[in-house]
Amino acid sequence: MSRLKDPDYPVWVCDTCGQNFGGWYKKGYYVGPPHHYPTYHNGACGVCGSENIPVTAPRNFGHLRARWRAAIIKRKNKMS
Ligand SMILES: [Zn+2]
């Protein structure tokens, strides 16, 4: 199944999670396209669950590595 069709795949991601999980970040360094200016809006992050923070689409981080699912499961376990 494509990750893009995965119903759990986050729609919006905050900057912190984008840098932690994004394919355009390697060990904290940005390796994506040089001229890419994503638009952010205030919302809830689909990975860490923070609300009222600037979020943008995962593709603006070069999409998320597979670890995003583990992060969401961890957060959900914390809440229950
Ligand atoms: Zn986040």
PDB file of the backbone (N, CA, C, O) and the ligand in Angstrom, with CONECT records:
HET     ZN  A 101       1
ATOM      1  N   MET A   1       0.845  -1.201   0.000  1.00  0.00           N
ATOM      2  CA  MET A   1       0.000   0.000   0.000  1.00  0.00           C
ATOM      3  C   MET A   1       0.878   1.248   0.000  1.00  0.00           C
ATOM      4  O   MET A   1       1.855   1.344   0.743  1.00  0.00           O
ATOM      5  N   SER A   2       0.511   2.180  -0.835  1.00  0.00           N
ATOM      6  CA  SER A   2       1.258   3.429  -0.891  1.00  0.00           C
ATOM      7  C   SER A   2       1.085   4.192   0.403  1.00  0.00           C
ATOM      8  O   SER A   2      -0.011   4.219   0.963  1.00  0.00           O
ATOM      9  N   ARG A   3       2.142   4.812   0.886  1.00  0.00           N
ATOM     10  CA  ARG A   3       2.046   5.583   2.118  1.00  0.00           C
ATOM     11  C   ARG A   3       1.078   6.750   1.944  1.00  0.00           C
ATOM     12  O   ARG A   3       0.495   7.231   2.916  1.00  0.00           O
ATOM     13  N   LEU A   4       0.911   7.201   0.709  1.00  0.00           N
ATOM     14  CA  LEU A   4       0.033   8.345   0.487  1.00  0.00           C
ATOM     15  C   LEU A   4      -1.432   7.954   0.620  1.00  0.00           C
ATOM     16  O   LEU A   4      -2.295   8.803   0.842  1.00  0.00           O
ATOM     17  N   LYS A   5      -1.701   6.664   0.482  1.00  0.00           N
ATOM     18  CA  LYS A   5      -3.076   6.205   0.639  1.00  0.00           C
ATOM     19  C   LYS A   5      -3.322   5.677   2.040  1.00  0.00           C
ATOM     20  O   LYS A   5      -4.429   5.250   2.368  1.00  0.00           O
ATOM     21  N   ASP A   6      -2.298   5.708   2.851  1.00  0.00           N
ATOM     22  CA  ASP A   6      -2.434   5.256   4.221  1.00  0.00           C
ATOM     23  C   ASP A   6      -3.310   6.249   4.988  1.00  0.00           C
ATOM     24  O   ASP A   6      -2.971   7.430   5.071  1.00  0.00           O
ATOM     25  N   PRO A   7      -4.428   5.786   5.546  1.00  0.00           N
ATOM     26  CA  PRO A   7      -5.332   6.715   6.241  1.00  0.00           C
ATOM     27  C   PRO A   7      -4.699   7.343   7.471  1.00  0.00           C
ATOM     28  O   PRO A   7      -5.160   8.388   7.930  1.00  0.00           O
ATOM     29  N   ASP A   8      -3.650   6.731   8.017  1.00  0.00           N
ATOM     30  CA  ASP A   8      -3.002   7.275   9.199  1.00  0.00           C
ATOM     31  C   ASP A   8      -1.904   8.285   8.859  1.00  0.00           C
ATOM     32  O   ASP A   8      -1.378   8.966   9.739  1.00  0.00           O
ATOM     33  N   TYR A   9      -1.573   8.370   7.586  1.00  0.00           N
ATOM     34  CA  TYR A   9      -0.482   9.282   7.206  1.00  0.00           C
ATOM     35  C   TYR A   9      -0.894  10.720   7.517  1.00  0.00           C
ATOM     36  O   TYR A   9      -1.963  11.164   7.097  1.00  0.00           O
ATOM     37  N   PRO A  10      -0.054  11.446   8.249  1.00  0.00           N
ATOM     38  CA  PRO A  10      -0.435  12.801   8.678  1.00  0.00           C
ATOM     39  C   PRO A  10      -0.701  13.736   7.491  1.00  0.00           C
ATOM     40  O   PRO A  10       0.008  13.709   6.485  1.00  0.00           O
ATOM     41  N   VAL A  11      -1.730  14.551   7.635  1.00  0.00           N
ATOM     42  CA  VAL A  11      -2.052  15.536   6.606  1.00  0.00           C
ATOM     43  C   VAL A  11      -1.214  16.793   6.813  1.00  0.00           C
ATOM     44  O   VAL A  11      -0.735  17.402   5.857  1.00  0.00           O
ATOM     45  N   TRP A  12      -1.046  17.172   8.082  1.00  0.00           N
ATOM     46  CA  TRP A  12      -0.264  18.354   8.426  1.00  0.00           C
ATOM     47  C   TRP A  12       0.816  17.989   9.432  1.00  0.00           C
ATOM     48  O   TRP A  12       0.620  17.154  10.315  1.00  0.00           O
ATOM     49  N   VAL A  13       1.949  18.633   9.274  1.00  0.00           N
ATOM     50  CA  VAL A  13       3.089  18.319  10.140  1.00  0.00           C
ATOM     51  C   VAL A  13       3.758  19.623  10.580  1.00  0.00           C
ATOM     52  O   VAL A  13       3.893  20.552   9.785  1.00  0.00           O
ATOM     53  N   CYS A  14       4.170  19.689  11.833  1.00  0.00           N
ATOM     54  CA  CYS A  14       4.858  20.887  12.309  1.00  0.00           C
ATOM     55  C   CYS A  14       6.329  20.841  11.896  1.00  0.00           C
ATOM     56  O   CYS A  14       6.838  19.816  11.442  1.00  0.00           O
ATOM     57  N   ASP A  15       6.984  21.970  12.066  1.00  0.00           N
ATOM     58  CA  ASP A  15       8.371  22.101  11.649  1.00  0.00           C
ATOM     59  C   ASP A  15       9.292  21.110  12.368  1.00  0.00           C
ATOM     60  O   ASP A  15      10.167  20.498  11.755  1.00  0.00           O
ATOM     61  N   THR A  16       9.079  20.967  13.664  1.00  0.00           N
ATOM     62  CA  THR A  16       9.922  20.073  14.454  1.00  0.00           C
ATOM     63  C   THR A  16       9.825  18.636  13.955  1.00  0.00           C
ATOM     64  O   THR A  16      10.837  17.962  13.764  1.00  0.00           O
ATOM     65  N   CYS A  17       8.589  18.177  13.747  1.00  0.00           N
ATOM     66  CA  CYS A  17       8.410  16.806  13.278  1.00  0.00           C
ATOM     67  C   CYS A  17       8.908  16.671  11.840  1.00  0.00           C
ATOM     68  O   CYS A  17       9.463  15.640  11.460  1.00  0.00           O
ATOM     69  N   GLY A  18       8.705  17.718  11.050  1.00  0.00           N
ATOM     70  CA  GLY A  18       9.192  17.677   9.672  1.00  0.00           C
ATOM     71  C   GLY A  18      10.695  17.493   9.615  1.00  0.00           C
ATOM     72  O   GLY A  18      11.224  16.785   8.759  1.00  0.00           O
ATOM     73  N   GLN A  19      11.369  18.146  10.547  1.00  0.00           N
ATOM     74  CA  GLN A  19      12.827  18.016  10.572  1.00  0.00           C
ATOM     75  C   GLN A  19      13.258  16.677  11.142  1.00  0.00           C
ATOM     76  O   GLN A  19      14.301  16.138  10.773  1.00  0.00           O
ATOM     77  N   ASN A  20      12.443  16.146  12.047  1.00  0.00           N
ATOM     78  CA  ASN A  20      12.768  14.844  12.640  1.00  0.00           C
ATOM     79  C   ASN A  20      12.485  13.686  11.694  1.00  0.00           C
ATOM     80  O   ASN A  20      13.200  12.684  11.690  1.00  0.00           O
ATOM     81  N   PHE A  21      11.420  13.834  10.882  1.00  0.00           N
ATOM     82  CA  PHE A  21      10.973  12.701  10.088  1.00  0.00           C
ATOM     83  C   PHE A  21      11.064  12.925   8.593  1.00  0.00           C
ATOM     84  O   PHE A  21      10.925  11.979   7.818  1.00  0.00           O
ATOM     85  N   GLY A  22      11.294  14.155   8.175  1.00  0.00           N
ATOM     86  CA  GLY A  22      11.261  14.458   6.752  1.00  0.00           C
ATOM     87  C   GLY A  22      12.428  13.865   5.981  1.00  0.00           C
ATOM     88  O   GLY A  22      13.552  13.787   6.477  1.00  0.00           O
ATOM     89  N   GLY A  23      12.130  13.450   4.752  1.00  0.00           N
ATOM     90  CA  GLY A  23      13.162  12.881   3.896  1.00  0.00           C
ATOM     91  C   GLY A  23      14.191  13.901   3.430  1.00  0.00           C
ATOM     92  O   GLY A  23      15.264  13.539   2.946  1.00  0.00           O
ATOM     93  N   TRP A  24      13.855  15.183   3.581  1.00  0.00           N
ATOM     94  CA  TRP A  24      14.791  16.230   3.157  1.00  0.00           C
ATOM     95  C   TRP A  24      15.737  16.640   4.266  1.00  0.00           C
ATOM     96  O   TRP A  24      16.522  17.574   4.103  1.00  0.00           O
ATOM     97  N   TYR A  25      15.667  15.948   5.392  1.00  0.00           N
ATOM     98  CA  TYR A  25      16.571  16.272   6.494  1.00  0.00           C
ATOM     99  C   TYR A  25      17.413  15.057   6.835  1.00  0.00           C
ATOM    100  O   TYR A  25      16.894  13.976   7.112  1.00  0.00           O
ATOM    101  N   LYS A  26      18.707  15.255   6.809  1.00  0.00           N
ATOM    102  CA  LYS A  26      19.611  14.171   7.155  1.00  0.00           C
ATOM    103  C   LYS A  26      20.460  14.617   8.335  1.00  0.00           C
ATOM    104  O   LYS A  26      21.274  15.534   8.226  1.00  0.00           O
ATOM    105  N   LYS A  27      20.252  13.946   9.469  1.00  0.00           N
ATOM    106  CA  LYS A  27      20.988  14.275  10.691  1.00  0.00           C
ATOM    107  C   LYS A  27      20.907  15.757  11.018  1.00  0.00           C
ATOM    108  O   LYS A  27      21.894  16.368  11.428  1.00  0.00           O
ATOM    109  N   GLY A  28      19.732  16.327  10.835  1.00  0.00           N
ATOM    110  CA  GLY A  28      19.533  17.729  11.177  1.00  0.00           C
ATOM    111  C   GLY A  28      19.893  18.700  10.078  1.00  0.00           C
ATOM    112  O   GLY A  28      19.668  19.902  10.220  1.00  0.00           O
ATOM    113  N   TYR A  29      20.454  18.202   8.972  1.00  0.00           N
ATOM    114  CA  TYR A  29      20.808  19.083   7.873  1.00  0.00           C
ATOM    115  C   TYR A  29      19.766  19.003   6.772  1.00  0.00           C
ATOM    116  O   TYR A  29      19.281  17.927   6.423  1.00  0.00           O
ATOM    117  N   TYR A  30      19.438  20.158   6.238  1.00  0.00           N
ATOM    118  CA  TYR A  30      18.473  20.221   5.151  1.00  0.00           C
ATOM    119  C   TYR A  30      19.145  19.825   3.843  1.00  0.00           C
ATOM    120  O   TYR A  30      20.157  20.412   3.461  1.00  0.00           O
ATOM    121  N   VAL A  31      18.589  18.834   3.157  1.00  0.00           N
ATOM    122  CA  VAL A  31      19.186  18.366   1.904  1.00  0.00           C
ATOM    123  C   VAL A  31      18.178  18.430   0.757  1.00  0.00           C
ATOM    124  O   VAL A  31      18.400  17.837  -0.299  1.00  0.00           O
ATOM    125  N   GLY A  32      17.077  19.144   0.960  1.00  0.00           N
ATOM    126  CA  GLY A  32      16.025  19.235  -0.056  1.00  0.00           C
ATOM    127  C   GLY A  32      16.346  20.262  -1.125  1.00  0.00           C
ATOM    128  O   GLY A  32      17.460  20.784  -1.180  1.00  0.00           O
ATOM    129  N   PRO A  33      15.359  20.555  -1.985  1.00  0.00           N
ATOM    130  CA  PRO A  33      15.554  21.551  -3.044  1.00  0.00           C
ATOM    131  C   PRO A  33      15.933  22.905  -2.451  1.00  0.00           C
ATOM    132  O   PRO A  33      15.395  23.299  -1.417  1.00  0.00           O
ATOM    133  N   PRO A  34      16.846  23.615  -3.089  1.00  0.00           N
ATOM    134  CA  PRO A  34      17.343  24.878  -2.528  1.00  0.00           C
ATOM    135  C   PRO A  34      16.280  25.984  -2.462  1.00  0.00           C
ATOM    136  O   PRO A  34      16.322  26.828  -1.568  1.00  0.00           O
ATOM    137  N   HIS A  35      15.347  25.981  -3.388  1.00  0.00           N
ATOM    138  CA  HIS A  35      14.350  27.059  -3.372  1.00  0.00           C
ATOM    139  C   HIS A  35      12.968  26.475  -3.176  1.00  0.00           C
ATOM    140  O   HIS A  35      12.197  26.294  -4.118  1.00  0.00           O
ATOM    141  N   HIS A  36      12.690  26.196  -1.947  1.00  0.00           N
ATOM    142  CA  HIS A  36      11.386  25.617  -1.630  1.00  0.00           C
ATOM    143  C   HIS A  36      10.827  26.381  -0.443  1.00  0.00           C
ATOM    144  O   HIS A  36      11.408  26.370   0.641  1.00  0.00           O
ATOM    145  N   TYR A  37       9.697  27.043  -0.651  1.00  0.00           N
ATOM    146  CA  TYR A  37       9.129  27.845   0.407  1.00  0.00           C
ATOM    147  C   TYR A  37       7.708  27.367   0.717  1.00  0.00           C
ATOM    148  O   TYR A  37       6.738  27.838   0.123  1.00  0.00           O
ATOM    149  N   PRO A  38       7.605  26.439   1.641  1.00  0.00           N
ATOM    150  CA  PRO A  38       6.276  25.916   1.968  1.00  0.00           C
ATOM    151  C   PRO A  38       5.427  26.971   2.668  1.00  0.00           C
ATOM    152  O   PRO A  38       5.955  27.836   3.366  1.00  0.00           O
ATOM    153  N   THR A  39       4.140  26.898   2.485  1.00  0.00           N
ATOM    154  CA  THR A  39       3.237  27.793   3.209  1.00  0.00           C
ATOM    155  C   THR A  39       2.716  27.075   4.445  1.00  0.00           C
ATOM    156  O   THR A  39       2.292  25.920   4.390  1.00  0.00           O
ATOM    157  N   TYR A  40       2.760  27.778   5.534  1.00  0.00           N
ATOM    158  CA  TYR A  40       2.300  27.239   6.807  1.00  0.00           C
ATOM    159  C   TYR A  40       0.977  27.885   7.196  1.00  0.00           C
ATOM    160  O   TYR A  40       0.676  29.009   6.795  1.00  0.00           O
ATOM    161  N   HIS A  41       0.210  27.170   7.967  1.00  0.00           N
ATOM    162  CA  HIS A  41      -0.958  27.762   8.601  1.00  0.00           C
ATOM    163  C   HIS A  41      -1.019  27.203  10.012  1.00  0.00           C
ATOM    164  O   HIS A  41      -0.395  26.182  10.302  1.00  0.00           O
ATOM    165  N   ASN A  42      -1.762  27.856  10.889  1.00  0.00           N
ATOM    166  CA  ASN A  42      -1.864  27.356  12.251  1.00  0.00           C
ATOM    167  C   ASN A  42      -2.843  26.200  12.322  1.00  0.00           C
ATOM    168  O   ASN A  42      -3.973  26.293  11.842  1.00  0.00           O
ATOM    169  N   GLY A  43      -2.397  25.115  12.924  1.00  0.00           N
ATOM    170  CA  GLY A  43      -3.249  23.942  13.035  1.00  0.00           C
ATOM    171  C   GLY A  43      -2.627  22.945  13.981  1.00  0.00           C
ATOM    172  O   GLY A  43      -1.769  23.285  14.794  1.00  0.00           O
ATOM    173  N   ALA A  44      -3.075  21.699  13.862  1.00  0.00           N
ATOM    174  CA  ALA A  44      -2.572  20.641  14.734  1.00  0.00           C
ATOM    175  C   ALA A  44      -1.640  19.726  13.943  1.00  0.00           C
ATOM    176  O   ALA A  44      -1.919  19.372  12.798  1.00  0.00           O
ATOM    177  N   CYS A  45      -0.537  19.353  14.571  1.00  0.00           N
ATOM    178  CA  CYS A  45       0.426  18.458  13.922  1.00  0.00           C
ATOM    179  C   CYS A  45      -0.073  17.020  13.999  1.00  0.00           C
ATOM    180  O   CYS A  45      -0.483  16.557  15.063  1.00  0.00           O
ATOM    181  N   GLY A  46      -0.037  16.320  12.880  1.00  0.00           N
ATOM    182  CA  GLY A  46      -0.525  14.951  12.833  1.00  0.00           C
ATOM    183  C   GLY A  46       0.442  13.949  13.429  1.00  0.00           C
ATOM    184  O   GLY A  46       0.090  12.782  13.599  1.00  0.00           O
ATOM    185  N   VAL A  47       1.656  14.379  13.752  1.00  0.00           N
ATOM    186  CA  VAL A  47       2.621  13.447  14.332  1.00  0.00           C
ATOM    187  C   VAL A  47       2.704  13.633  15.847  1.00  0.00           C
ATOM    188  O   VAL A  47       2.431  12.695  16.596  1.00  0.00           O
ATOM    189  N   CYS A  48       3.074  14.824  16.307  1.00  0.00           N
ATOM    190  CA  CYS A  48       3.258  15.022  17.748  1.00  0.00           C
ATOM    191  C   CYS A  48       1.976  15.451  18.451  1.00  0.00           C
ATOM    192  O   CYS A  48       1.892  15.387  19.677  1.00  0.00           O
ATOM    193  N   GLY A  49       0.958  15.896  17.670  1.00  0.00           N
ATOM    194  CA  GLY A  49      -0.324  16.234  18.262  1.00  0.00           C
ATOM    195  C   GLY A  49      -0.402  17.644  18.826  1.00  0.00           C
ATOM    196  O   GLY A  49      -1.435  18.021  19.379  1.00  0.00           O
ATOM    197  N   SER A  50       0.663  18.436  18.702  1.00  0.00           N
ATOM    198  CA  SER A  50       0.614  19.819  19.186  1.00  0.00           C
ATOM    199  C   SER A  50      -0.434  20.599  18.400  1.00  0.00           C
ATOM    200  O   SER A  50      -0.624  20.379  17.204  1.00  0.00           O
ATOM    201  N   GLU A  51      -1.112  21.518  19.096  1.00  0.00           N
ATOM    202  CA  GLU A  51      -2.161  22.300  18.440  1.00  0.00           C
ATOM    203  C   GLU A  51      -1.807  23.768  18.407  1.00  0.00           C
ATOM    204  O   GLU A  51      -1.001  24.254  19.201  1.00  0.00           O
ATOM    205  N   ASN A  52      -2.432  24.471  17.462  1.00  0.00           N
ATOM    206  CA  ASN A  52      -2.207  25.906  17.302  1.00  0.00           C
ATOM    207  C   ASN A  52      -0.747  26.246  17.058  1.00  0.00           C
ATOM    208  O   ASN A  52      -0.206  27.183  17.644  1.00  0.00           O
ATOM    209  N   ILE A  53      -0.131  25.487  16.204  1.00  0.00           N
ATOM    210  CA  ILE A  53       1.251  25.748  15.815  1.00  0.00           C
ATOM    211  C   ILE A  53       1.291  25.761  14.292  1.00  0.00           C
ATOM    212  O   ILE A  53       0.400  25.212  13.645  1.00  0.00           O
ATOM    213  N   PRO A  54       2.331  26.392  13.708  1.00  0.00           N
ATOM    214  CA  PRO A  54       2.421  26.397  12.243  1.00  0.00           C
ATOM    215  C   PRO A  54       2.652  24.986  11.706  1.00  0.00           C
ATOM    216  O   PRO A  54       3.578  24.292  12.128  1.00  0.00           O
ATOM    217  N   VAL A  55       1.812  24.580  10.786  1.00  0.00           N
ATOM    218  CA  VAL A  55       1.939  23.249  10.175  1.00  0.00           C
ATOM    219  C   VAL A  55       1.887  23.380   8.654  1.00  0.00           C
ATOM    220  O   VAL A  55       1.372  24.364   8.121  1.00  0.00           O
ATOM    221  N   THR A  56       2.418  22.390   7.976  1.00  0.00           N
ATOM    222  CA  THR A  56       2.383  22.364   6.521  1.00  0.00           C
ATOM    223  C   THR A  56       2.299  20.921   6.060  1.00  0.00           C
ATOM    224  O   THR A  56       2.399  20.002   6.874  1.00  0.00           O
ATOM    225  N   ALA A  57       2.115  20.711   4.762  1.00  0.00           N
ATOM    226  CA  ALA A  57       1.954  19.352   4.250  1.00  0.00           C
ATOM    227  C   ALA A  57       3.280  18.582   4.338  1.00  0.00           C
ATOM    228  O   ALA A  57       4.349  19.169   4.173  1.00  0.00           O
ATOM    229  N   PRO A  58       3.210  17.268   4.598  1.00  0.00           N
ATOM    230  CA  PRO A  58       4.427  16.448   4.726  1.00  0.00           C
ATOM    231  C   PRO A  58       5.332  16.503   3.489  1.00  0.00           C
ATOM    232  O   PRO A  58       6.546  16.331   3.593  1.00  0.00           O
ATOM    233  N   ARG A  59       4.727  16.745   2.318  1.00  0.00           N
ATOM    234  CA  ARG A  59       5.553  16.773   1.108  1.00  0.00           C
ATOM    235  C   ARG A  59       6.536  17.942   1.140  1.00  0.00           C
ATOM    236  O   ARG A  59       7.555  17.922   0.450  1.00  0.00           O
ATOM    237  N   ASN A  60       6.226  18.962   1.946  1.00  0.00           N
ATOM    238  CA  ASN A  60       7.138  20.093   2.070  1.00  0.00           C
ATOM    239  C   ASN A  60       8.384  19.741   2.870  1.00  0.00           C
ATOM    240  O   ASN A  60       9.315  20.541   2.963  1.00  0.00           O
ATOM    241  N   PHE A  61       8.399  18.566   3.437  1.00  0.00           N
ATOM    242  CA  PHE A  61       9.599  18.071   4.121  1.00  0.00           C
ATOM    243  C   PHE A  61      10.200  16.899   3.349  1.00  0.00           C
ATOM    244  O   PHE A  61      11.039  16.164   3.871  1.00  0.00           O
ATOM    245  N   GLY A  62       9.769  16.735   2.115  1.00  0.00           N
ATOM    246  CA  GLY A  62      10.242  15.600   1.336  1.00  0.00           C
ATOM    247  C   GLY A  62       9.566  14.315   1.770  1.00  0.00           C
ATOM    248  O   GLY A  62      10.098  13.221   1.579  1.00  0.00           O
ATOM    249  N   HIS A  63       8.403  14.458   2.349  1.00  0.00           N
ATOM    250  CA  HIS A  63       7.615  13.363   2.914  1.00  0.00           C
ATOM    251  C   HIS A  63       8.296  12.733   4.119  1.00  0.00           C
ATOM    252  O   HIS A  63       9.488  12.923   4.359  1.00  0.00           O
ATOM    253  N   LEU A  64       7.504  11.979   4.866  1.00  0.00           N
ATOM    254  CA  LEU A  64       8.001  11.471   6.140  1.00  0.00           C
ATOM    255  C   LEU A  64       8.584  10.078   5.995  1.00  0.00           C
ATOM    256  O   LEU A  64       8.093   9.249   5.229  1.00  0.00           O
ATOM    257  N   ARG A  65       9.636   9.847   6.746  1.00  0.00           N
ATOM    258  CA  ARG A  65      10.194   8.496   6.787  1.00  0.00           C
ATOM    259  C   ARG A  65       9.256   7.598   7.587  1.00  0.00           C
ATOM    260  O   ARG A  65       8.382   8.079   8.309  1.00  0.00           O
ATOM    261  N   ALA A  66       9.445   6.315   7.453  1.00  0.00           N
ATOM    262  CA  ALA A  66       8.521   5.333   8.045  1.00  0.00           C
ATOM    263  C   ALA A  66       8.361   5.509   9.552  1.00  0.00           C
ATOM    264  O   ALA A  66       7.365   5.057  10.117  1.00  0.00           O
ATOM    265  N   ARG A  67       9.315   6.152  10.211  1.00  0.00           N
ATOM    266  CA  ARG A  67       9.255   6.269  11.669  1.00  0.00           C
ATOM    267  C   ARG A  67       8.057   7.082  12.159  1.00  0.00           C
ATOM    268  O   ARG A  67       7.722   7.040  13.343  1.00  0.00           O
ATOM    269  N   TRP A  68       7.402   7.831  11.240  1.00  0.00           N
ATOM    270  CA  TRP A  68       6.277   8.660  11.686  1.00  0.00           C
ATOM    271  C   TRP A  68       5.225   7.813  12.390  1.00  0.00           C
ATOM    272  O   TRP A  68       4.604   8.264  13.352  1.00  0.00           O
ATOM    273  N   ARG A  69       5.020   6.571  11.906  1.00  0.00           N
ATOM    274  CA  ARG A  69       3.979   5.732  12.487  1.00  0.00           C
ATOM    275  C   ARG A  69       4.314   5.363  13.937  1.00  0.00           C
ATOM    276  O   ARG A  69       3.446   5.368  14.810  1.00  0.00           O
ATOM    277  N   ALA A  70       5.557   5.052  14.168  1.00  0.00           N
ATOM    278  CA  ALA A  70       5.983   4.711  15.529  1.00  0.00           C
ATOM    279  C   ALA A  70       5.765   5.899  16.464  1.00  0.00           C
ATOM    280  O   ALA A  70       5.380   5.718  17.619  1.00  0.00           O
ATOM    281  N   ALA A  71       6.009   7.114  15.968  1.00  0.00           N
ATOM    282  CA  ALA A  71       5.840   8.311  16.790  1.00  0.00           C
ATOM    283  C   ALA A  71       4.375   8.502  17.158  1.00  0.00           C
ATOM    284  O   ALA A  71       4.060   8.875  18.288  1.00  0.00           O
ATOM    285  N   ILE A  72       3.487   8.250  16.214  1.00  0.00           N
ATOM    286  CA  ILE A  72       2.060   8.411  16.476  1.00  0.00           C
ATOM    287  C   ILE A  72       1.579   7.349  17.468  1.00  0.00           C
ATOM    288  O   ILE A  72       0.801   7.650  18.374  1.00  0.00           O
ATOM    289  N   ILE A  73       2.035   6.127  17.298  1.00  0.00           N
ATOM    290  CA  ILE A  73       1.637   5.055  18.213  1.00  0.00           C
ATOM    291  C   ILE A  73       2.097   5.375  19.635  1.00  0.00           C
ATOM    292  O   ILE A  73       1.367   5.159  20.602  1.00  0.00           O
ATOM    293  N   LYS A  74       3.316   5.890  19.740  1.00  0.00           N
ATOM    294  CA  LYS A  74       3.874   6.258  21.034  1.00  0.00           C
ATOM    295  C   LYS A  74       3.014   7.333  21.701  1.00  0.00           C
ATOM    296  O   LYS A  74       2.724   7.263  22.896  1.00  0.00           O
ATOM    297  N   ARG A  75       2.613   8.327  20.906  1.00  0.00           N
ATOM    298  CA  ARG A  75       1.800   9.415  21.449  1.00  0.00           C
ATOM    299  C   ARG A  75       0.443   8.901  21.897  1.00  0.00           C
ATOM    300  O   ARG A  75      -0.054   9.288  22.955  1.00  0.00           O
ATOM    301  N   LYS A  76      -0.159   8.025  21.091  1.00  0.00           N
ATOM    302  CA  LYS A  76      -1.479   7.508  21.436  1.00  0.00           C
ATOM    303  C   LYS A  76      -1.417   6.655  22.696  1.00  0.00           C
ATOM    304  O   LYS A  76      -2.354   6.651  23.494  1.00  0.00           O
ATOM    305  N   ASN A  77      -0.321   5.937  22.875  1.00  0.00           N
ATOM    306  CA  ASN A  77      -0.165   5.124  24.080  1.00  0.00           C
ATOM    307  C   ASN A  77      -0.059   6.009  25.310  1.00  0.00           C
ATOM    308  O   ASN A  77      -0.560   5.661  26.379  1.00  0.00           O
ATOM    309  N   LYS A  78       0.598   7.160  25.158  1.00  0.00           N
ATOM    310  CA  LYS A  78       0.769   8.094  26.251  1.00  0.00           C
ATOM    311  C   LYS A  78      -0.566   8.653  26.709  1.00  0.00           C
ATOM    312  O   LYS A  78      -0.786   8.878  27.899  1.00  0.00           O
ATOM    313  N   MET A  79      -1.457   8.875  25.745  1.00  0.00           N
ATOM    314  CA  MET A  79      -2.736   9.508  26.059  1.00  0.00           C
ATOM    315  C   MET A  79      -3.702   8.548  26.731  1.00  0.00           C
ATOM    316  O   MET A  79      -4.582   8.974  27.478  1.00  0.00           O
ATOM    317  N   SER A  80      -3.547   7.256  26.470  1.00  0.00           N
ATOM    318  CA  SER A  80      -4.541   6.316  27.014  1.00  0.00           C
ATOM    319  C   SER A  80      -4.178   5.878  28.425  1.00  0.00           C
ATOM    320  O   SER A  80      -4.902   5.090  29.034  1.00  0.00           O
TER     321      SER A  80
HETATM  322 ZN    ZN A 101       4.784  17.872  15.337  1.00  0.00          ZN2+
END
